[in-house]
Amino acid sequence: MSSESTIIESDQTLQPPFKMPRAPPHVYSCFVINRTQHPVECMVHYDGRPGEDKFNEDVHVTIPANDEKFFPRRLFQPDLPDSYCKWVKIVTHIKV
């Protein structure tokens, strides 16, 4: 019986510790929640096409106390009028 308990104990020690999963490589939309008693200024930066700043966008809002703000996915069409597809901007910075 002692050999069984030794095996069980050693099996448990071989399990790796819990690791938090990585954040997704791209964030297209997000919620920002203000849990304070005061309004906060928030800025969300969206990146458009790599290497071209003309599609980047900053959104500035004031989030009231104990409230939340949803920042939706942003779409753009480069190379108009020849473009036939839409691109999705990526959230790269959130400043509160």
Buried (B, 14 or more C-beta within 10 A) or exposed (E): EEEEEEEEEEEEEEEEEEEEEEEEEEBBBEEBEBEEEEBBEBEBBBBBBEEEEEBBEEBEEEBEEEEEBEBEEBEBEBEEEEEEEEBEBBBEEEEE
